[in-house]
Amino acid sequence: MSILRSSFIFLVALFLFINPVLAQDKKEMPEPIIITSKTLINDSKTKTATFEGNVVAKRGEVTLYANKMIVYYEDEQKGGNIKMIEAIGDVKLVKADRVITSHKATYLPEPEERVIFTGEPRATEGKNLVTGEKITYFMKDDRSVVEKSKVYLKEKKSGK
């Protein structure tokens, strides 16, 4: 099977089977993850899709950037769901005025949809900065856990 045909089949499967349960109400169905890049290599044997070059993954109002992303997925017989996504090199997650950067990030959809940032992770919101050894961002709860954290707060000047 050609790489182009394999890639097309993978993308169709990705969009059709990204939901854990297709029978859920439409209001409960998660938005699809849309990934763009310069190149895509799909490997049906290892169940991976490797995106390289200006990679952008978007889901709702969250956008994840990286030099490279590897998507690990299940067999179509098991639903074709995404098991994990690894983002490598110049990783940046953006949601509104919040930005998290690191050398590597791992997206895990189950049991709690989360992204784990390692390799000098830094989170900014406005002028405030948080650094740590590892930052875990829980997407559904919109909360973060920072291990070995250091916080830099820029206080607003009072109107006096």
N, C-alpha and C positions, 0 to 999 in steps of 0.2 A: 504494500500500500504506500502511495507517495506521501511525502511529508505534508504537502499542501492538503491532501484529502484527509490525512490523520488529524491535522490541525483543525480543519473545518469540522470534522466529527467531534473532536474534543470540545470546541467552542459551543457547538449545538448542545452537547451533553451538559456542559457547564451551565448554560443558561436554563436548560429544561430541568435539571436535577439538582440545582443548588439548594432547594428547600428540603429539609429533612422529611417533611410529610407534605405531599402535594395536595392532600385532601383538606388542609386547614382552611379556615376562612381567609378571604383575600386580605382583610385588615390585619391578620396575624402573620401573613407570609412575609418573610424578610425580603428586602430589596436585593436584586442581583448585584454581584460584584462584577464590575466592568474593568478589564485590564487591557491597557494598550502598551505597545513597546515597538522597538525597531525590529526585533526578531522574536520568533516563537518556535521552539523545538518541542514537539509532543512525542513522548515515548510510551506507547501503549503497553509495552512489556513491564516497565517499572511503574506505570501509572503516574507519570510526572509530566508536567508542562513547564518548560523553562523559558521565561521571558527575559530578554536582555536589551539594554540600551534605552535610556529614558523611559523607564517603566513607571506607569501610573495606574494604580488600582483605586477605583472609586466605588463607594457604596453609600448612597444617601448623601449626607453632608460631610462624610469623612473621606479624605483622600490620602493615600499612602504612596510615596515616591521612593524609588530605589534604583540602583544600577542594574540589579538582577533580582528576579523573583522566581522561586520554584514552587509550583502548586502540586501538592500530593492529593490524589483523588482515588475514590473507590471504584471497583468494577461497576459497569452499568447494571449488572444483575443485582448489585447491592444498593443501587440508587444513584451511583455516580457522584455522590456528595464529595465536597472538599473535606479532606481530613486535616490539612495543615497548609499554610503558606509561609515560606521563608523569604524574607526580604534582606538583601545583602548589599552593602556599600551605599554611603550617603543616604541613609534611610531618614525619611521625614514624614510624619503624620500630621495632617492639618485638619482642624475642626474649628471653624469660626476664628477667634483670635488666639486659640490654643495651638501650640506647635510642640511636638516631641521629636527630637532627633537622636540618632545613634548610628553605630556601625552595622548593627544587625537587629532584625525584628522577626518574631514568629507569631503568626496569627493562628489561633486555635478556636474553632467554632464551638466545640463541646468540652466540658459540660457548660461552662459559661463563656460566652463569646468574648474573647480577650486578645490583646496584642502584648507580647512580652518584648521589651527593648533591652538590649545588652550592648556593651561596647561603648562606654562613655555616654550614657543616655542623659539628655537634658530636656527639661520641659519648661516652656515659657507660656505665660498668660499675661498679655499686656507687657509691663516692665518687670514683672516678677519672674524669678528663675528658680528651678529646683533641679539639682543634680543628684546622682546616686549610682550605685553599682548596677541596679536593675530596676526598671520601671514597668509595672504591669498595669495596662489600661483596660478596664472592663467596659466594653462598648455599650451594652444595654443599660447598665447602671450609670454610665457617664462618670466613673470614678477611677482613681489611680491609687496604686500602692507603690511606694518608693522604698527600696532597701538601701540602708546606709546613706540616708539623705542629708543633703545640705541645702538650705533654703536661703535665697537672697530676696528680701522684700523691699520694694521701692514704695515708700509711703507717699500718699498724696499730700501735697502741701495744703495746709489749712488756709482759709480765706482771711486770716487775721492781718 
